[in-house]
């Protein structure tokens, strides 16, 4: 049997909605059943008027059933499949018409772009049915391989195609040539901070979480923004993952290879950061998938907001659960945090004295729980440059482009080494992979045994030191992880802000 399908979004997935239409005698009316929200129910007027522009005068009572009945349907993307179903039942298009249709109807019959083009294409491929979308959704719908996609600008054009009067051109698979956007500021424009730049290069190369600690005005936020410019560009697979999330969320999906950078204000709620709400929408951590999640002034965030990050930072995904159900969103992010070392901000500063009492500093440092700190791989102290240093330094060091080339080379080594395990970077290594395949030398093992206890490392912390050391070795082009790599990795693990 030929069926008309629309779709509704659930997380980043599109779920099929079968549109059943029954026309009976009596006065004209349209009723819509099937757990539809207000936007869907309002479609009855949009559909009636849009069909009227084609000279189609509807008669009798028209019942539209959206199945399955227990699945909530939201948004205007069901306008088009309902119009097609009604037109087919009324005899204005052939009975053998079938496919997946999505789009919002304007009153003059135009098709407006809706969210969810990429998830819709995945659904079309799964069901082996053609997909019909508004012209505005064509670029994103054609990004999925193995899908029969047609786009049209209005309902008249679509009906002419369905009646065989014209032939819409099938969209070819096309992953647009994405651009790499040069990020400001460039590392070459940042004076000094040689040690911090080295730490950020390591974080970018291995996808390691990073904390920046320093006095106000020391350059923490500027360094965090520059980090995006040294990250490797998104691969085709990663680009599709990012586009799928953005498409489902209805966010602008301008295609670029530069990784996402999502700064989050310290007043953000758990729902804003992790996702949720009545429609189970993705939060900032999912919108930052495959990119950077930046928490500036992390000590000012509510405790419950930070604690909600524990599971996604470990698993690379987040489960959003509400009464209506639950959705799993991808959330593989490089976490970057920035904070002052104490309440006044000047602990350890060379130019100003700290005015905080030991008790103030102790309470301030305890704003971050041990489990959150344990998930931060590199802790970088950012000293404030003096006016003399700012005037004497010529600035230029290496550009973001030069650093990015080293990062890309290190990532290529990691992909070559770990691809058979389904792992893309060192930060994703499992305990078993660390144990069997890290390449820790005998000298390195002995060194770690002698110093590991002094750093009070937990089991997770121990593993993260080994992952960072593996990245340092990759940047150096070394096959084995040796004493110098471990020493540098351990050095990034300390800092007075993190002492307990």
Number of C-alpha atoms within 10 A of each C-alpha: 6 9 14 22 26 27 25 22 23 22 22 23 21 21 18 21 24 20 23 18 22 14 18 11 9 10 10 13 14 20 12 18 14 17 18 20 14 12 15 19 21 15 23 20 14 21 24 18 20 23 23 15 14 13 9 14 12 18 15 14 16 23 17 20 20 26 19 14 14 10 17 18 26 19 20 24 28 28 26 29 27 28 23 26 25 26 20 20 17 19 10 14 19 15 15 11 14 20 18 26 26 29 29 23 27 16 16 15 22 19 27 20 20 20 21 30 31 28 26 33 29 20 20 25 17 11 13 14 17 18 25 27 29 26 18 17 22 19 20 25 32 24 24 23 14 15 25 21 24 23 23 21 16 19 24 17 17 23 20 14 17 20 13 12 10 12 13 16 11 15 16 16 17 13 17 13 9 15 12 15 13 14 16 14 17 21 26 18 16 21 18 20 16 12 12 18 20 13 21 27 24 26 26 28 30 27 28 27 23 25 26 25 25 25 23 18 13 19 20 25 20 15 21 25 20 22 24 25 25 28 28 23 22 20 11 13 8 16 20 18 18 23 24 24 26 23 23 23 19 13 13 10 15 12 18 17 18 21 24 18 21 18 19 18 15 15 11 15 16 19 17 17 21 24 24 20 14 9 15 22 22 29 22 21 32 28 28 25 25 24 28 27 27 26 24 22 17 21 22 15 19 16 14 10 18 19 14 16 19 16 12 19 20 14 12 18 18 25 18 20 14 13 6 12 11 14 19 17 26 22 27 24 25 26 23 26 23 24 22 25 26 25 18 15 20 20 20 17 18 13 10 11 12 17 14 15 10 10 9 13 18 15 12 17 20 14 15 19 12 12 13 14 15 18 19 21 26 26 24 24 24 24 20 22 18 12 8 8 12 13 11 10 12 13 14 13 16 14 15 23 17 13 21 21 14 20 24 18 16 24 24 17 19 20 17 12 16 18 12 9 11 10 16 20 23 26 23 20 21 13 14 9 12 17 13 9 12 20 16 20 14 13 13 19 14 13 16 19 11 10 14 16 11 8 14 13 17 14 10 12 20 17 19 29 25 24 27 28 28 29 32 26 21 26 20 12 12 14 14 17 24 23 19 15 22 24 16 15 24 23 14 19 21 17 14 12 20 15 11 9
